[in-house]
Amino acid sequence: MTARPVKHSLTLRGHRTSVSLEAPFWEAFRAVAADEGKGINELAAEIDEARGVSAGLASAIRVYVLAHYRGHRES
């Protein structure tokens, strides 16, 4: 397993953006989206909207994934 972040493109509200996450976080993010019946673009857009300006999108996704597996949501 590599700890290097992997860059993926997402579409948030019609705009393309790149997010770098470690492979295990990408796998977990996809699983969380599937658990919630959403695509990763949809879930990323929701996380992006809720994150505020103090956190980057990649960090907000990591926190969201962690909260999911801990059994609670971070908004």
N, C-alpha and C positions, 0 to 999 in steps of 0.2 A: 504494500500500500504506500502510495506517495502522499506526502503532506503538501505538495505544491498545489495551489489553487488552479482550477481549470476554468477557462473563460467560456461562457455560453451566451448566445444572444437570446434576448427575450423581447416581446412586444408588449409594452404597457400603454394602454389607451391609444393605440395606433402608432406609437413611436418605438423604434428599435433602440435597445440599450444592451450593454454587455455587463454581465455579472460574473465575478470570479469567486468560486467556492471550491473547497476540497471535494474530491470525488465522493467520499462518504456523505457529505452534506448534500450533494446533488442527488444521490440515491435516496436519502431520507426525505428531501424536499419533494421529489417525485412521488414517494410513497404517501406523504402527508396530503399532497394534492389529491391523489387517488382516493385516500380515506375520506376526504371531504367532498368527493365527487366533482372536482374542479380540475381544469388544466393548469399547468404551471404558470402560464402567462396570466391567467385570471387570478390565481392566488398571489402571484408576485405583485400584480397591480393593487390588490387589496392591502398587502403588506406595505407597499410603497406609500399608499394613501394614508395609512395609519402611523407611519414611522416618525413623522415630524422631520425637522431639519437637523437634529442633533446626531442622527445615526445614518450611516451609509446603508444602501439597499442590501448589500451582501451581509453586513452585520445584522440587519433587521431580519433577514431570512434565517440566519443561524439561530438567533434568539427565538424566533417563531417555531422553528423545528425543535429546538430544545424544550420549549414550553409544551409543545404537542406531546413529546415523549415523556415529559414529567406529569402530564395529565392536566395541565392548565394552559390557558391562553395568555399571551402578552399582547397588549394592544398599544 
